[in-house]
Amino acid sequence: MTVSFIAAPAQASMDWGAMIAHSGPVGIMVMLSLVAMSVACWGIIALKYNHLRIAEHQTRTFLDCFWNASDLEVVYQQSQTLERSPVAQLFIAGYRELGRAGGEDGGSFAIELGSFENIERALQRAALDERTELERLTSFLATTASAAPFIGLFGTVVGIIRAFQDIGMQGSANLATVAPGISEALVVTAAGLAAAIPAVIAYNYFLSRIRVLRAEMESFASDFLNIVKRHFFS
């Protein structure tokens, strides 16, 4: 009895560089765009994570100082060192407007209604500035999350069109003819998803942390105005 062995075909390894190079000028341009978007997103993710981490830490430090201090001047001096805390910046804006309201006289203020409204507006302006700073660059993450899959899909469609054109030129539609062109086209879709998935996760994560800081700002602004009304309003 003779046993014959049939050699299994060698498993082809993926050559990503060759796939991208053979995807045509449109495919290469789409791929480079997606790579650039992905790199930019990871840079923004690192930057925003560090920014929000410092902002949260400094906000906790400021609130501890504010509620434990007996003199607003001491809080003001401490808040000067907490430049990344949005709540501390709210206090600085409100305290400066409080100083302009009527000047200090023996440690107390006599504030009229118009001056109280100026303090409230100063807090609102500062809150708007801090919200803008907190949300800076996050719109790019949202844009990448929504646009990158469609950019990848566009590259895929163009690649499939090229694959079918090659089939028509060669006059055959066997697997060996179809598979390379289709695989090259699908690489662009994978790149689009690779750019979009981290972007959407990071965007939602940062949005939740920013929402917490915005709530802290709104709560502090209300508390600060109540303190001003109770102690300085006449």
C-alpha positions in Angstrom: 0.0 0.0 0.0 1.4 3.3 -1.1 0.6 6.4 1.0 0.9 9.7 -0.8 1.3 13.0 1.0 0.0 16.1 -0.6 1.8 19.2 0.5 -0.4 21.8 1.9 -0.1 25.2 0.3 2.0 27.6 2.2 0.0 30.2 4.1 0.4 33.5 2.5 1.4 36.3 4.9 -0.2 39.7 4.8 2.0 42.3 3.2 0.2 45.5 4.3 2.7 47.7 2.5 2.1 45.9 -0.8 -1.6 46.1 -0.4 -1.6 49.8 0.2 0.8 50.4 -2.7 -1.4 48.4 -5.0 -4.6 50.1 -4.0 -4.0 53.0 -6.4 -3.6 56.8 -5.8 -7.1 57.2 -4.3 -6.5 54.4 -1.9 -3.1 55.7 -0.9 -4.5 59.2 -0.3 -7.4 57.8 1.7 -5.1 55.7 3.8 -2.7 58.5 4.5 -5.7 60.7 5.6 -6.9 58.0 8.0 -3.4 57.5 9.4 -3.0 61.3 9.9 -6.5 61.4 11.6 -5.6 58.5 13.9 -2.2 60.0 14.9 -3.9 63.3 15.6 -6.6 61.6 17.7 -4.1 59.8 19.8 -2.2 63.0 20.4 -5.4 64.8 21.5 -6.4 61.8 23.7 -3.0 62.1 25.6 -3.3 65.9 25.8 -6.9 65.9 27.0 -6.4 63.1 29.5 -3.5 65.0 31.1 -5.5 68.3 31.1 -8.6 66.8 32.7 -6.6 64.9 35.3 -4.8 68.1 36.4 -8.1 70.1 36.3 -9.8 67.6 38.5 -6.9 67.4 41.0 -6.6 71.2 41.2 -10.4 71.6 41.6 -10.4 69.2 44.6 -7.5 71.2 46.1 -9.3 74.5 45.6 -12.6 73.3 47.0 -10.9 72.0 50.1 -9.2 75.4 50.5 -12.3 77.4 49.9 -14.6 75.6 52.3 -12.0 75.4 55.1 -10.6 79.0 54.8 -12.0 81.8 56.9 -10.7 84.6 54.7 -11.4 85.0 51.0 -8.1 86.7 50.4 -6.3 83.5 51.5 -8.4 81.6 49.0 -7.6 84.1 46.3 -3.9 83.8 46.9 -4.2 80.0 46.8 -6.3 80.0 43.6 -3.6 81.9 41.8 -1.5 78.7 41.7 -4.4 76.6 40.4 -4.4 77.8 36.8 -5.9 74.5 35.4 -8.9 74.4 37.8 -12.0 75.8 36.2 -13.7 76.3 39.5 -10.7 78.3 40.8 -10.8 80.5 37.8 -14.5 81.2 38.4 -13.6 82.3 42.0 -10.9 84.6 40.7 -13.3 86.3 38.3 -16.0 86.6 41.0 -13.6 87.8 43.7 -12.1 90.5 41.4 -15.5 91.8 40.5 -16.4 91.7 44.2 -13.4 93.9 44.8 -14.4 96.4 42.1 -18.0 96.4 43.4 -17.4 98.8 46.3 -13.8 98.5 47.6 -12.9 96.9 50.9 -13.7 98.8 54.1 -12.6 97.1 57.2 -13.0 93.7 55.7 -16.6 94.1 54.6 -18.3 95.3 51.4 -21.4 97.2 50.8 -22.7 96.1 47.5 -25.7 97.4 45.6 -28.0 95.4 43.3 -26.2 96.5 40.1 -22.9 95.4 41.5 -24.3 92.0 42.5 -25.5 91.5 38.9 -22.0 92.4 37.6 -20.6 89.7 39.8 -23.1 87.2 38.4 -22.2 88.2 34.9 -18.5 87.9 35.6 -19.1 84.3 36.8 -21.1 83.5 33.7 -18.3 84.9 31.4 -15.6 82.9 33.3 -17.7 79.7 33.2 -18.2 80.1 29.4 -14.4 80.6 28.9 -13.6 77.5 31.1 -16.2 75.4 29.3 -14.7 76.4 26.0 -11.2 75.4 27.2 -12.4 72.1 28.6 -14.1 71.2 25.3 -11.2 72.4 23.1 -10.1 69.7 20.6 -12.8 67.3 21.5 -14.8 68.2 18.4 -11.9 66.7 16.3 -12.5 63.4 18.1 -16.2 63.5 17.3 -15.5 64.4 13.7 -13.0 61.5 13.4 -15.5 59.1 15.0 -18.2 60.0 12.6 -16.2 60.6 9.4 -13.4 58.0 9.5 -15.7 55.0 8.7 -17.2 56.7 5.7 -13.7 57.8 4.5 -12.6 54.2 4.8 -15.8 53.0 3.0 -15.1 55.4 0.2 -11.6 53.9 -0.3 -13.1 50.4 -0.2 -15.7 51.2 -2.9 -13.0 52.7 -5.1 -10.8 49.6 -4.5 -13.6 47.2 -5.4 -14.3 49.2 -8.6 -10.6 48.8 -9.5 -10.8 45.1 -8.7 -13.8 44.6 -11.0 -12.0 46.5 -13.7 -9.1 44.2 -13.4 -11.4 41.2 -13.7 -12.9 42.6 -16.8 -9.5 43.2 -18.4 -8.3 39.7 -17.6 -11.5 38.1 -18.6 -11.7 35.7 -15.7 -13.4 35.8 -12.3 -11.8 33.1 -10.3 -10.8 33.5 -6.7 -7.2 34.1 -7.5 -8.2 37.1 -9.6 -10.8 38.6 -7.3 -9.3 38.0 -3.8 -6.2 40.4 -4.0 -8.2 43.4 -5.2 -11.0 42.9 -2.6 -8.5 42.4 0.2 -6.6 45.6 -0.8 -9.9 47.5 -0.8 -11.0 46.2 2.6 -7.7 47.3 4.2 -9.0 50.9 3.9 -12.2 50.0 5.8 -10.1 48.5 8.6 -8.0 51.6 8.8 -11.2 53.8 9.0 -12.5 51.6 11.9 -9.1 51.7 13.6 -9.3 55.5 13.6 -12.9 55.8 14.6 -13.2 53.3 17.4 -10.6 54.9 19.8 -12.0 58.4 18.9 -15.6 57.6 19.8 -14.5 55.9 23.0 -12.3 58.8 24.1 -14.9 61.4 23.1 -17.6 59.9 25.3 -15.1 59.4 28.1 -13.9 62.9 28.1 -17.4 64.2 27.7 -18.5 62.5 30.9 -15.5 64.0 32.8 -16.2 67.4 31.4 -19.8 67.2 32.4 -18.7 66.6 36.0 -16.5 69.6 36.0 -19.3 71.7 34.5 -21.6 70.6 37.3 -18.9 71.6 39.8 -18.7 75.1 38.2 -22.4 75.6 38.3 -22.7 74.4 41.9 -19.8 76.6 43.0 -21.1 79.7 41.2 -24.4 79.3 43.0 -22.7 78.8 46.3 -20.4 81.8 45.8 -23.3 84.1 44.9 -25.2 83.0 48.0 -22.2 83.7 50.1 -21.8 87.2 48.6 -25.5 87.9 49.0 -25.4 86.7 52.7 -22.3 88.5 53.8 -21.7 91.5 51.5 -25.0 92.5 50.0 -26.8 95.4 51.5 
